[in-house]
Amino acid sequence: MLETSESVSFKRLKWHCRRGMLELDLLLEPFLDEVYLTLDEDDKARFYKLIECEDQDLFLWFMQKEVPVDPDLARIVDIILTRVQPDNHRS
């Protein structure tokens, strides 16, 4: 079944992207709205995995203070940073 911005799974994911920490909300919600539906199924699964992580870890990864040990999480963090903040991202 094709996921759309109107599907229940997408709306549930959007709710999970609202973290209550401005720095995370400014990355996760625009990424979900603008990029998520264009990802392949593996990267979508990585995004779901990322959303399950703790806010403190997400903050450190997105502020580029740490890199996730899990290569799947490292990949999706890099994709988000590149797509949402292309001018500020350092590979």
PDB file of N, CA, C and O in Angstrom:
ATOM      1  N   MET A   1       0.838  -1.195   0.000  1.00  0.00           N
ATOM      2  CA  MET A   1       0.000   0.000   0.000  1.00  0.00           C
ATOM      3  C   MET A   1       0.877   1.251   0.000  1.00  0.00           C
ATOM      4  O   MET A   1       1.816   1.361   0.788  1.00  0.00           O
ATOM      5  N   LEU A   2       0.569   2.168  -0.870  1.00  0.00           N
ATOM      6  CA  LEU A   2       1.342   3.383  -1.010  1.00  0.00           C
ATOM      7  C   LEU A   2       1.041   4.339   0.144  1.00  0.00           C
ATOM      8  O   LEU A   2      -0.115   4.620   0.460  1.00  0.00           O
ATOM      9  N   GLU A   3       2.099   4.819   0.751  1.00  0.00           N
ATOM     10  CA  GLU A   3       1.936   5.770   1.852  1.00  0.00           C
ATOM     11  C   GLU A   3       1.809   7.178   1.274  1.00  0.00           C
ATOM     12  O   GLU A   3       2.578   7.566   0.394  1.00  0.00           O
ATOM     13  N   THR A   4       0.838   7.934   1.769  1.00  0.00           N
ATOM     14  CA  THR A   4       0.638   9.321   1.336  1.00  0.00           C
ATOM     15  C   THR A   4       0.577  10.217   2.569  1.00  0.00           C
ATOM     16  O   THR A   4       0.549   9.736   3.702  1.00  0.00           O
ATOM     17  N   SER A   5       0.557  11.518   2.329  1.00  0.00           N
ATOM     18  CA  SER A   5       0.464  12.457   3.448  1.00  0.00           C
ATOM     19  C   SER A   5      -0.876  12.372   4.155  1.00  0.00           C
ATOM     20  O   SER A   5      -1.040  12.919   5.245  1.00  0.00           O
ATOM     21  N   GLU A   6      -1.838  11.688   3.538  1.00  0.00           N
ATOM     22  CA  GLU A   6      -3.157  11.520   4.151  1.00  0.00           C
ATOM     23  C   GLU A   6      -3.329  10.165   4.841  1.00  0.00           C
ATOM     24  O   GLU A   6      -4.343   9.934   5.499  1.00  0.00           O
ATOM     25  N   SER A   7      -2.357   9.276   4.700  1.00  0.00           N
ATOM     26  CA  SER A   7      -2.492   7.945   5.283  1.00  0.00           C
ATOM     27  C   SER A   7      -2.350   7.993   6.803  1.00  0.00           C
ATOM     28  O   SER A   7      -1.699   8.880   7.356  1.00  0.00           O
ATOM     29  N   VAL A   8      -2.962   7.037   7.451  1.00  0.00           N
ATOM     30  CA  VAL A   8      -2.921   6.958   8.915  1.00  0.00           C
ATOM     31  C   VAL A   8      -1.484   6.806   9.401  1.00  0.00           C
ATOM     32  O   VAL A   8      -1.096   7.431  10.388  1.00  0.00           O
ATOM     33  N   SER A   9      -0.691   5.983   8.718  1.00  0.00           N
ATOM     34  CA  SER A   9       0.696   5.770   9.159  1.00  0.00           C
ATOM     35  C   SER A   9       1.505   7.061   9.077  1.00  0.00           C
ATOM     36  O   SER A   9       2.337   7.325   9.945  1.00  0.00           O
ATOM     37  N   PHE A  10       1.267   7.871   8.035  1.00  0.00           N
ATOM     38  CA  PHE A  10       1.978   9.139   7.901  1.00  0.00           C
ATOM     39  C   PHE A  10       1.555  10.105   9.004  1.00  0.00           C
ATOM     40  O   PHE A  10       2.396  10.775   9.603  1.00  0.00           O
ATOM     41  N   LYS A  11       0.260  10.176   9.269  1.00  0.00           N
ATOM     42  CA  LYS A  11      -0.234  11.078  10.321  1.00  0.00           C
ATOM     43  C   LYS A  11       0.296  10.659  11.686  1.00  0.00           C
ATOM     44  O   LYS A  11       0.612  11.509  12.519  1.00  0.00           O
ATOM     45  N   ARG A  12       0.394   9.356  11.918  1.00  0.00           N
ATOM     46  CA  ARG A  12       0.947   8.860  13.177  1.00  0.00           C
ATOM     47  C   ARG A  12       2.431   9.238  13.281  1.00  0.00           C
ATOM     48  O   ARG A  12       2.900   9.639  14.346  1.00  0.00           O
ATOM     49  N   LEU A  13       3.151   9.110  12.189  1.00  0.00           N
ATOM     50  CA  LEU A  13       4.561   9.470  12.160  1.00  0.00           C
ATOM     51  C   LEU A  13       4.731  10.974  12.408  1.00  0.00           C
ATOM     52  O   LEU A  13       5.645  11.391  13.118  1.00  0.00           O
ATOM     53  N   LYS A  14       3.856  11.771  11.826  1.00  0.00           N
ATOM     54  CA  LYS A  14       3.915  13.223  12.032  1.00  0.00           C
ATOM     55  C   LYS A  14       3.730  13.557  13.515  1.00  0.00           C
ATOM     56  O   LYS A  14       4.398  14.445  14.043  1.00  0.00           O
ATOM     57  N   TRP A  15       2.835  12.853  14.169  1.00  0.00           N
ATOM     58  CA  TRP A  15       2.615  13.077  15.598  1.00  0.00           C
ATOM     59  C   TRP A  15       3.884  12.725  16.381  1.00  0.00           C
ATOM     60  O   TRP A  15       4.243  13.434  17.321  1.00  0.00           O
ATOM     61  N   HIS A  16       4.557  11.650  16.006  1.00  0.00           N
ATOM     62  CA  HIS A  16       5.784  11.236  16.688  1.00  0.00           C
ATOM     63  C   HIS A  16       6.948  12.185  16.418  1.00  0.00           C
ATOM     64  O   HIS A  16       7.906  12.222  17.191  1.00  0.00           O
ATOM     65  N   CYS A  17       6.877  12.942  15.346  1.00  0.00           N
ATOM     66  CA  CYS A  17       7.938  13.908  15.030  1.00  0.00           C
ATOM     67  C   CYS A  17       7.854  15.158  15.911  1.00  0.00           C
ATOM     68  O   CYS A  17       8.829  15.901  16.022  1.00  0.00           O
ATOM     69  N   ARG A  18       6.723  15.389  16.524  1.00  0.00           N
ATOM     70  CA  ARG A  18       6.567  16.545  17.412  1.00  0.00           C
ATOM     71  C   ARG A  18       7.177  16.185  18.755  1.00  0.00           C
ATOM     72  O   ARG A  18       6.541  15.535  19.584  1.00  0.00           O
ATOM     73  N   ARG A  19       8.403  16.609  18.959  1.00  0.00           N
ATOM     74  CA  ARG A  19       9.171  16.183  20.118  1.00  0.00           C
ATOM     75  C   ARG A  19       9.056  17.151  21.291  1.00  0.00           C
ATOM     76  O   ARG A  19       9.288  16.761  22.436  1.00  0.00           O
ATOM     77  N   GLY A  20       8.705  18.395  21.026  1.00  0.00           N
ATOM     78  CA  GLY A  20       8.640  19.370  22.103  1.00  0.00           C
ATOM     79  C   GLY A  20       9.966  20.075  22.338  1.00  0.00           C
ATOM     80  O   GLY A  20      10.077  20.932  23.215  1.00  0.00           O
ATOM     81  N   MET A  21      10.960  19.713  21.559  1.00  0.00           N
ATOM     82  CA  MET A  21      12.259  20.389  21.611  1.00  0.00           C
ATOM     83  C   MET A  21      12.402  21.101  20.268  1.00  0.00           C
ATOM     84  O   MET A  21      12.469  20.452  19.224  1.00  0.00           O
ATOM     85  N   LEU A  22      12.448  22.414  20.293  1.00  0.00           N
ATOM     86  CA  LEU A  22      12.393  23.213  19.077  1.00  0.00           C
ATOM     87  C   LEU A  22      13.419  22.764  18.039  1.00  0.00           C
ATOM     88  O   LEU A  22      13.095  22.656  16.856  1.00  0.00           O
ATOM     89  N   GLU A  23      14.642  22.504  18.468  1.00  0.00           N
ATOM     90  CA  GLU A  23      15.701  22.125  17.533  1.00  0.00           C
ATOM     91  C   GLU A  23      15.332  20.848  16.774  1.00  0.00           C
ATOM     92  O   GLU A  23      15.612  20.727  15.582  1.00  0.00           O
ATOM     93  N   LEU A  24      14.709  19.906  17.464  1.00  0.00           N
ATOM     94  CA  LEU A  24      14.308  18.655  16.818  1.00  0.00           C
ATOM     95  C   LEU A  24      13.087  18.866  15.931  1.00  0.00           C
ATOM     96  O   LEU A  24      13.021  18.336  14.822  1.00  0.00           O
ATOM     97  N   ASP A  25      12.136  19.629  16.413  1.00  0.00           N
ATOM     98  CA  ASP A  25      10.927  19.900  15.631  1.00  0.00           C
ATOM     99  C   ASP A  25      11.266  20.597  14.314  1.00  0.00           C
ATOM    100  O   ASP A  25      10.644  20.319  13.289  1.00  0.00           O
ATOM    101  N   LEU A  26      12.245  21.497  14.338  1.00  0.00           N
ATOM    102  CA  LEU A  26      12.622  22.242  13.136  1.00  0.00           C
ATOM    103  C   LEU A  26      13.329  21.371  12.101  1.00  0.00           C
ATOM    104  O   LEU A  26      13.427  21.752  10.934  1.00  0.00           O
ATOM    105  N   LEU A  27      13.813  20.223  12.512  1.00  0.00           N
ATOM    106  CA  LEU A  27      14.435  19.285  11.574  1.00  0.00           C
ATOM    107  C   LEU A  27      13.471  18.185  11.148  1.00  0.00           C
ATOM    108  O   LEU A  27      13.318  17.908   9.959  1.00  0.00           O
ATOM    109  N   LEU A  28      12.829  17.566  12.120  1.00  0.00           N
ATOM    110  CA  LEU A  28      12.034  16.375  11.834  1.00  0.00           C
ATOM    111  C   LEU A  28      10.752  16.670  11.065  1.00  0.00           C
ATOM    112  O   LEU A  28      10.438  15.974  10.099  1.00  0.00           O
ATOM    113  N   GLU A  29      10.016  17.683  11.475  1.00  0.00           N
ATOM    114  CA  GLU A  29       8.740  17.949  10.809  1.00  0.00           C
ATOM    115  C   GLU A  29       8.907  18.393   9.353  1.00  0.00           C
ATOM    116  O   GLU A  29       8.209  17.871   8.484  1.00  0.00           O
ATOM    117  N   PRO A  30       9.813  19.343   9.054  1.00  0.00           N
ATOM    118  CA  PRO A  30       9.999  19.696   7.630  1.00  0.00           C
ATOM    119  C   PRO A  30      10.503  18.507   6.799  1.00  0.00           C
ATOM    120  O   PRO A  30      10.094  18.329   5.652  1.00  0.00           O
ATOM    121  N   PHE A  31      11.386  17.705   7.381  1.00  0.00           N
ATOM    122  CA  PHE A  31      11.874  16.536   6.656  1.00  0.00           C
ATOM    123  C   PHE A  31      10.724  15.591   6.336  1.00  0.00           C
ATOM    124  O   PHE A  31      10.610  15.094   5.216  1.00  0.00           O
ATOM    125  N   LEU A  32       9.890  15.353   7.313  1.00  0.00           N
ATOM    126  CA  LEU A  32       8.741  14.476   7.093  1.00  0.00           C
ATOM    127  C   LEU A  32       7.848  15.035   5.986  1.00  0.00           C
ATOM    128  O   LEU A  32       7.449  14.308   5.076  1.00  0.00           O
ATOM    129  N   ASP A  33       7.542  16.311   6.067  1.00  0.00           N
ATOM    130  CA  ASP A  33       6.631  16.935   5.101  1.00  0.00           C
ATOM    131  C   ASP A  33       7.225  17.023   3.691  1.00  0.00           C
ATOM    132  O   ASP A  33       6.508  16.846   2.706  1.00  0.00           O
ATOM    133  N   GLU A  34       8.523  17.295   3.592  1.00  0.00           N
ATOM    134  CA  GLU A  34       9.135  17.606   2.299  1.00  0.00           C
ATOM    135  C   GLU A  34       9.882  16.449   1.651  1.00  0.00           C
ATOM    136  O   GLU A  34      10.022  16.414   0.429  1.00  0.00           O
ATOM    137  N   VAL A  35      10.364  15.498   2.454  1.00  0.00           N
ATOM    138  CA  VAL A  35      11.282  14.493   1.908  1.00  0.00           C
ATOM    139  C   VAL A  35      10.830  13.052   2.146  1.00  0.00           C
ATOM    140  O   VAL A  35      11.009  12.198   1.278  1.00  0.00           O
ATOM    141  N   TYR A  36      10.256  12.780   3.294  1.00  0.00           N
ATOM    142  CA  TYR A  36       9.997  11.402   3.720  1.00  0.00           C
ATOM    143  C   TYR A  36       9.329  10.540   2.644  1.00  0.00           C
ATOM    144  O   TYR A  36       9.775   9.422   2.389  1.00  0.00           O
ATOM    145  N   LEU A  37       8.282  11.040   2.020  1.00  0.00           N
ATOM    146  CA  LEU A  37       7.539  10.231   1.048  1.00  0.00           C
ATOM    147  C   LEU A  37       8.352   9.903  -0.198  1.00  0.00           C
ATOM    148  O   LEU A  37       7.973   9.015  -0.961  1.00  0.00           O
ATOM    149  N   THR A  38       9.468  10.605  -0.418  1.00  0.00           N
ATOM    150  CA  THR A  38      10.325  10.332  -1.578  1.00  0.00           C
ATOM    151  C   THR A  38      11.401   9.296  -1.258  1.00  0.00           C
ATOM    152  O   THR A  38      12.108   8.851  -2.163  1.00  0.00           O
ATOM    153  N   LEU A  39      11.537   8.905  -0.002  1.00  0.00           N
ATOM    154  CA  LEU A  39      12.570   7.948   0.399  1.00  0.00           C
ATOM    155  C   LEU A  39      12.224   6.540  -0.073  1.00  0.00           C
ATOM    156  O   LEU A  39      11.055   6.210  -0.275  1.00  0.00           O
ATOM    157  N   ASP A  40      13.260   5.712  -0.246  1.00  0.00           N
ATOM    158  CA  ASP A  40      12.993   4.305  -0.532  1.00  0.00           C
ATOM    159  C   ASP A  40      12.556   3.628   0.772  1.00  0.00           C
ATOM    160  O   ASP A  40      12.661   4.212   1.850  1.00  0.00           O
ATOM    161  N   GLU A  41      12.078   2.421   0.660  1.00  0.00           N
ATOM    162  CA  GLU A  41      11.496   1.729   1.826  1.00  0.00           C
ATOM    163  C   GLU A  41      12.525   1.516   2.941  1.00  0.00           C
ATOM    164  O   GLU A  41      12.174   1.597   4.119  1.00  0.00           O
ATOM    165  N   ASP A  42      13.782   1.248   2.594  1.00  0.00           N
ATOM    166  CA  ASP A  42      14.819   1.050   3.610  1.00  0.00           C
ATOM    167  C   ASP A  42      15.055   2.329   4.416  1.00  0.00           C
ATOM    168  O   ASP A  42      15.193   2.285   5.638  1.00  0.00           O
ATOM    169  N   ASP A  43      15.100   3.466   3.721  1.00  0.00           N
ATOM    170  CA  ASP A  43      15.314   4.727   4.433  1.00  0.00           C
ATOM    171  C   ASP A  43      14.083   5.125   5.247  1.00  0.00           C
ATOM    172  O   ASP A  43      14.212   5.735   6.308  1.00  0.00           O
ATOM    173  N   LYS A  44      12.898   4.784   4.757  1.00  0.00           N
ATOM    174  CA  LYS A  44      11.696   5.026   5.560  1.00  0.00           C
ATOM    175  C   LYS A  44      11.762   4.218   6.849  1.00  0.00           C
ATOM    176  O   LYS A  44      11.413   4.716   7.919  1.00  0.00           O
ATOM    177  N   ALA A  45      12.208   2.979   6.746  1.00  0.00           N
ATOM    178  CA  ALA A  45      12.355   2.135   7.940  1.00  0.00           C
ATOM    179  C   ALA A  45      13.393   2.728   8.892  1.00  0.00           C
ATOM    180  O   ALA A  45      13.220   2.680  10.110  1.00  0.00           O
ATOM    181  N   ARG A  46      14.456   3.280   8.346  1.00  0.00           N
ATOM    182  CA  ARG A  46      15.474   3.934   9.189  1.00  0.00           C
ATOM    183  C   ARG A  46      14.871   5.140   9.913  1.00  0.00           C
ATOM    184  O   ARG A  46      15.184   5.390  11.076  1.00  0.00           O
ATOM    185  N   PHE A  47      14.010   5.881   9.222  1.00  0.00           N
ATOM    186  CA  PHE A  47      13.374   7.043   9.856  1.00  0.00           C
ATOM    187  C   PHE A  47      12.487   6.601  11.017  1.00  0.00           C
ATOM    188  O   PHE A  47      12.498   7.220  12.082  1.00  0.00           O
ATOM    189  N   TYR A  48      11.722   5.532  10.811  1.00  0.00           N
ATOM    190  CA  TYR A  48      10.906   4.989  11.906  1.00  0.00           C
ATOM    191  C   TYR A  48      11.786   4.604  13.091  1.00  0.00           C
ATOM    192  O   TYR A  48      11.443   4.875  14.241  1.00  0.00           O
ATOM    193  N   LYS A  49      12.915   3.974  12.802  1.00  0.00           N
ATOM    194  CA  LYS A  49      13.855   3.562  13.849  1.00  0.00           C
ATOM    195  C   LYS A  49      14.388   4.797  14.590  1.00  0.00           C
ATOM    196  O   LYS A  49      14.521   4.790  15.814  1.00  0.00           O
ATOM    197  N   LEU A  50      14.686   5.841  13.835  1.00  0.00           N
ATOM    198  CA  LEU A  50      15.201   7.081  14.418  1.00  0.00           C
ATOM    199  C   LEU A  50      14.186   7.708  15.369  1.00  0.00           C
ATOM    200  O   LEU A  50      14.546   8.174  16.449  1.00  0.00           O
ATOM    201  N   ILE A  51      12.932   7.716  14.968  1.00  0.00           N
ATOM    202  CA  ILE A  51      11.875   8.337  15.770  1.00  0.00           C
ATOM    203  C   ILE A  51      11.725   7.649  17.123  1.00  0.00           C
ATOM    204  O   ILE A  51      11.239   8.259  18.076  1.00  0.00           O
ATOM    205  N   GLU A  52      12.135   6.390  17.217  1.00  0.00           N
ATOM    206  CA  GLU A  52      12.066   5.649  18.483  1.00  0.00           C
ATOM    207  C   GLU A  52      13.175   6.027  19.458  1.00  0.00           C
ATOM    208  O   GLU A  52      13.121   5.648  20.628  1.00  0.00           O
ATOM    209  N   CYS A  53      14.172   6.764  18.999  1.00  0.00           N
ATOM    210  CA  CYS A  53      15.315   7.125  19.845  1.00  0.00           C
ATOM    211  C   CYS A  53      14.960   8.237  20.829  1.00  0.00           C
ATOM    212  O   CYS A  53      13.972   8.951  20.661  1.00  0.00           O
ATOM    213  N   GLU A  54      15.783   8.359  21.845  1.00  0.00           N
ATOM    214  CA  GLU A  54      15.595   9.391  22.873  1.00  0.00           C
ATOM    215  C   GLU A  54      15.941  10.780  22.327  1.00  0.00           C
ATOM    216  O   GLU A  54      16.843  10.932  21.503  1.00  0.00           O
ATOM    217  N   ASP A  55      15.214  11.778  22.799  1.00  0.00           N
ATOM    218  CA  ASP A  55      15.448  13.157  22.362  1.00  0.00           C
ATOM    219  C   ASP A  55      16.883  13.607  22.601  1.00  0.00           C
ATOM    220  O   ASP A  55      17.459  14.300  21.763  1.00  0.00           O
ATOM    221  N   GLN A  56      17.467  13.221  23.734  1.00  0.00           N
ATOM    222  CA  GLN A  56      18.834  13.647  24.046  1.00  0.00           C
ATOM    223  C   GLN A  56      19.814  13.134  22.995  1.00  0.00           C
ATOM    224  O   GLN A  56      20.729  13.848  22.586  1.00  0.00           O
ATOM    225  N   ASP A  57      19.613  11.887  22.561  1.00  0.00           N
ATOM    226  CA  ASP A  57      20.485  11.334  21.524  1.00  0.00           C
ATOM    227  C   ASP A  57      20.265  12.051  20.200  1.00  0.00           C
ATOM    228  O   ASP A  57      21.225  12.416  19.521  1.00  0.00           O
ATOM    229  N   LEU A  58      19.005  12.253  19.831  1.00  0.00           N
ATOM    230  CA  LEU A  58      18.693  12.955  18.588  1.00  0.00           C
ATOM    231  C   LEU A  58      19.331  14.339  18.567  1.00  0.00           C
ATOM    232  O   LEU A  58      19.901  14.758  17.560  1.00  0.00           O
ATOM    233  N   PHE A  59      19.226  15.035  19.684  1.00  0.00           N
ATOM    234  CA  PHE A  59      19.794  16.375  19.764  1.00  0.00           C
ATOM    235  C   PHE A  59      21.295  16.350  19.496  1.00  0.00           C
ATOM    236  O   PHE A  59      21.799  17.148  18.706  1.00  0.00           O
ATOM    237  N   LEU A  60      22.007  15.443  20.146  1.00  0.00           N
ATOM    238  CA  LEU A  60      23.463  15.351  19.956  1.00  0.00           C
ATOM    239  C   LEU A  60      23.814  15.010  18.516  1.00  0.00           C
ATOM    240  O   LEU A  60      24.768  15.553  17.959  1.00  0.00           O
ATOM    241  N   TRP A  61      23.044  14.111  17.914  1.00  0.00           N
ATOM    242  CA  TRP A  61      23.328  13.725  16.530  1.00  0.00           C
ATOM    243  C   TRP A  61      23.054  14.869  15.565  1.00  0.00           C
ATOM    244  O   TRP A  61      23.855  15.130  14.668  1.00  0.00           O
ATOM    245  N   PHE A  62      21.932  15.549  15.741  1.00  0.00           N
ATOM    246  CA  PHE A  62      21.585  16.613  14.806  1.00  0.00           C
ATOM    247  C   PHE A  62      22.411  17.878  15.011  1.00  0.00           C
ATOM    248  O   PHE A  62      22.569  18.671  14.083  1.00  0.00           O
ATOM    249  N   MET A  63      22.930  18.071  16.200  1.00  0.00           N
ATOM    250  CA  MET A  63      23.836  19.196  16.437  1.00  0.00           C
ATOM    251  C   MET A  63      25.275  18.821  16.080  1.00  0.00           C
ATOM    252  O   MET A  63      26.199  19.616  16.251  1.00  0.00           O
ATOM    253  N   GLN A  64      25.445  17.596  15.581  1.00  0.00           N
ATOM    254  CA  GLN A  64      26.717  17.059  15.134  1.00  0.00           C
ATOM    255  C   GLN A  64      27.772  17.024  16.236  1.00  0.00           C
ATOM    256  O   GLN A  64      28.961  17.226  15.989  1.00  0.00           O
ATOM    257  N   LYS A  65      27.306  16.761  17.465  1.00  0.00           N
ATOM    258  CA  LYS A  65      28.208  16.585  18.606  1.00  0.00           C
ATOM    259  C   LYS A  65      28.648  15.131  18.709  1.00  0.00           C
ATOM    260  O   LYS A  65      29.730  14.830  19.215  1.00  0.00           O
ATOM    261  N   GLU A  66      27.780  14.221  18.215  1.00  0.00           N
ATOM    262  CA  GLU A  66      28.064  12.795  18.201  1.00  0.00           C
ATOM    263  C   GLU A  66      27.507  12.211  16.906  1.00  0.00           C
ATOM    264  O   GLU A  66      26.685  12.824  16.225  1.00  0.00           O
ATOM    265  N   VAL A  67      27.979  11.006  16.588  1.00  0.00           N
ATOM    266  CA  VAL A  67      27.470  10.267  15.430  1.00  0.00           C
ATOM    267  C   VAL A  67      26.879   8.960  15.959  1.00  0.00           C
ATOM    268  O   VAL A  67      27.502   8.303  16.793  1.00  0.00           O
ATOM    269  N   PRO A  68      25.706   8.575  15.499  1.00  0.00           N
ATOM    270  CA  PRO A  68      25.129   7.315  15.968  1.00  0.00           C
ATOM    271  C   PRO A  68      26.059   6.131  15.672  1.00  0.00           C
ATOM    272  O   PRO A  68      26.687   6.077  14.615  1.00  0.00           O
ATOM    273  N   VAL A  69      26.138   5.201  16.600  1.00  0.00           N
ATOM    274  CA  VAL A  69      26.935   3.994  16.410  1.00  0.00           C
ATOM    275  C   VAL A  69      26.282   3.097  15.360  1.00  0.00           C
ATOM    276  O   VAL A  69      26.968   2.482  14.543  1.00  0.00           O
ATOM    277  N   ASP A  70      24.961   3.030  15.391  1.00  0.00           N
ATOM    278  CA  ASP A  70      24.208   2.210  14.442  1.00  0.00           C
ATOM    279  C   ASP A  70      24.317   2.829  13.045  1.00  0.00           C
ATOM    280  O   ASP A  70      23.935   3.985  12.861  1.00  0.00           O
ATOM    281  N   PRO A  71      24.827   2.087  12.060  1.00  0.00           N
ATOM    282  CA  PRO A  71      24.994   2.658  10.720  1.00  0.00           C
ATOM    283  C   PRO A  71      23.672   3.072  10.065  1.00  0.00           C
ATOM    284  O   PRO A  71      23.652   4.015   9.274  1.00  0.00           O
ATOM    285  N   ASP A  72      22.574   2.386  10.379  1.00  0.00           N
ATOM    286  CA  ASP A  72      21.271   2.789   9.842  1.00  0.00           C
ATOM    287  C   ASP A  72      20.868   4.161  10.367  1.00  0.00           C
ATOM    288  O   ASP A  72      20.383   5.006   9.615  1.00  0.00           O
ATOM    289  N   LEU A  73      21.073   4.374  11.659  1.00  0.00           N
ATOM    290  CA  LEU A  73      20.735   5.675  12.245  1.00  0.00           C
ATOM    291  C   LEU A  73      21.668   6.755  11.719  1.00  0.00           C
ATOM    292  O   LEU A  73      21.232   7.873  11.446  1.00  0.00           O
ATOM    293  N   ALA A  74      22.953   6.427  11.575  1.00  0.00           N
ATOM    294  CA  ALA A  74      23.911   7.408  11.042  1.00  0.00           C
ATOM    295  C   ALA A  74      23.503   7.831   9.636  1.00  0.00           C
ATOM    296  O   ALA A  74      23.609   9.006   9.282  1.00  0.00           O
ATOM    297  N   ARG A  75      23.036   6.877   8.835  1.00  0.00           N
ATOM    298  CA  ARG A  75      22.620   7.199   7.467  1.00  0.00           C
ATOM    299  C   ARG A  75      21.421   8.141   7.460  1.00  0.00           C
ATOM    300  O   ARG A  75      21.429   9.136   6.734  1.00  0.00           O
ATOM    301  N   ILE A  76      20.397   7.850   8.248  1.00  0.00           N
ATOM    302  CA  ILE A  76      19.200   8.693   8.198  1.00  0.00           C
ATOM    303  C   ILE A  76      19.462  10.062   8.812  1.00  0.00           C
ATOM    304  O   ILE A  76      18.890  11.052   8.355  1.00  0.00           O
ATOM    305  N   VAL A  77      20.303  10.146   9.826  1.00  0.00           N
ATOM    306  CA  VAL A  77      20.677  11.455  10.380  1.00  0.00           C
ATOM    307  C   VAL A  77      21.377  12.271   9.300  1.00  0.00           C
ATOM    308  O   VAL A  77      21.084  13.454   9.127  1.00  0.00           O
ATOM    309  N   ASP A  78      22.298  11.646   8.575  1.00  0.00           N
ATOM    310  CA  ASP A  78      23.008  12.353   7.507  1.00  0.00           C
ATOM    311  C   ASP A  78      22.049  12.811   6.414  1.00  0.00           C
ATOM    312  O   ASP A  78      22.162  13.930   5.915  1.00  0.00           O
ATOM    313  N   ILE A  79      21.109  11.950   6.042  1.00  0.00           N
ATOM    314  CA  ILE A  79      20.116  12.319   5.018  1.00  0.00           C
ATOM    315  C   ILE A  79      19.309  13.530   5.484  1.00  0.00           C
ATOM    316  O   ILE A  79      19.084  14.461   4.711  1.00  0.00           O
ATOM    317  N   ILE A  80      18.876  13.518   6.733  1.00  0.00           N
ATOM    318  CA  ILE A  80      18.073  14.626   7.259  1.00  0.00           C
ATOM    319  C   ILE A  80      18.882  15.907   7.281  1.00  0.00           C
ATOM    320  O   ILE A  80      18.399  16.951   6.842  1.00  0.00           O
ATOM    321  N   LEU A  81      20.102  15.845   7.783  1.00  0.00           N
ATOM    322  CA  LEU A  81      20.936  17.045   7.845  1.00  0.00           C
ATOM    323  C   LEU A  81      21.221  17.590   6.446  1.00  0.00           C
ATOM    324  O   LEU A  81      21.217  18.804   6.241  1.00  0.00           O
ATOM    325  N   THR A  82      21.461  16.722   5.510  1.00  0.00           N
ATOM    326  CA  THR A  82      21.758  17.144   4.144  1.00  0.00           C
ATOM    327  C   THR A  82      20.543  17.750   3.461  1.00  0.00           C
ATOM    328  O   THR A  82      20.668  18.747   2.749  1.00  0.00           O
ATOM    329  N   ARG A  83      19.370  17.162   3.667  1.00  0.00           N
ATOM    330  CA  ARG A  83      18.171  17.621   2.971  1.00  0.00           C
ATOM    331  C   ARG A  83      17.524  18.846   3.611  1.00  0.00           C
ATOM    332  O   ARG A  83      16.975  19.695   2.909  1.00  0.00           O
ATOM    333  N   VAL A  84      17.586  18.941   4.937  1.00  0.00           N
ATOM    334  CA  VAL A  84      16.895  20.033   5.626  1.00  0.00           C
ATOM    335  C   VAL A  84      17.820  21.226   5.859  1.00  0.00           C
ATOM    336  O   VAL A  84      17.378  22.375   5.831  1.00  0.00           O
ATOM    337  N   GLN A  85      19.095  20.952   6.087  1.00  0.00           N
ATOM    338  CA  GLN A  85      20.058  22.032   6.349  1.00  0.00           C
ATOM    339  C   GLN A  85      21.269  21.886   5.434  1.00  0.00           C
ATOM    340  O   GLN A  85      22.384  21.744   5.937  1.00  0.00           O
ATOM    341  N   PRO A  86      21.103  21.915   4.122  1.00  0.00           N
ATOM    342  CA  PRO A  86      22.234  21.642   3.241  1.00  0.00           C
ATOM    343  C   PRO A  86      23.392  22.621   3.390  1.00  0.00           C
ATOM    344  O   PRO A  86      24.543  22.238   3.184  1.00  0.00           O
ATOM    345  N   ASP A  87      23.117  23.876   3.744  1.00  0.00           N
ATOM    346  CA  ASP A  87      24.200  24.858   3.873  1.00  0.00           C
ATOM    347  C   ASP A  87      25.007  24.696   5.139  1.00  0.00           C
ATOM    348  O   ASP A  87      26.161  25.120   5.196  1.00  0.00           O
ATOM    349  N   ASN A  88      24.414  24.083   6.170  1.00  0.00           N
ATOM    350  CA  ASN A  88      25.072  23.965   7.464  1.00  0.00           C
ATOM    351  C   ASN A  88      25.694  22.601   7.687  1.00  0.00           C
ATOM    352  O   ASN A  88      26.401  22.407   8.676  1.00  0.00           O
ATOM    353  N   HIS A  89      25.452  21.649   6.796  1.00  0.00           N
ATOM    354  CA  HIS A  89      25.892  20.275   7.021  1.00  0.00           C
ATOM    355  C   HIS A  89      27.367  20.110   6.653  1.00  0.00           C
ATOM    356  O   HIS A  89      27.831  20.566   5.608  1.00  0.00           O
ATOM    357  N   ARG A  90      28.072  19.448   7.546  1.00  0.00           N
ATOM    358  CA  ARG A  90      29.475  19.112   7.305  1.00  0.00           C
ATOM    359  C   ARG A  90      29.579  17.589   7.284  1.00  0.00           C
ATOM    360  O   ARG A  90      29.314  16.938   8.295  1.00  0.00           O
ATOM    361  N   SER A  91      29.955  17.026   6.161  1.00  0.00           N
ATOM    362  CA  SER A  91      30.113  15.563   6.058  1.00  0.00           C
ATOM    363  C   SER A  91      31.453  15.149   6.601  1.00  0.00           C
ATOM    364  O   SER A  91      31.778  13.962   6.604  1.00  0.00           O
TER     365      SER A  91
END
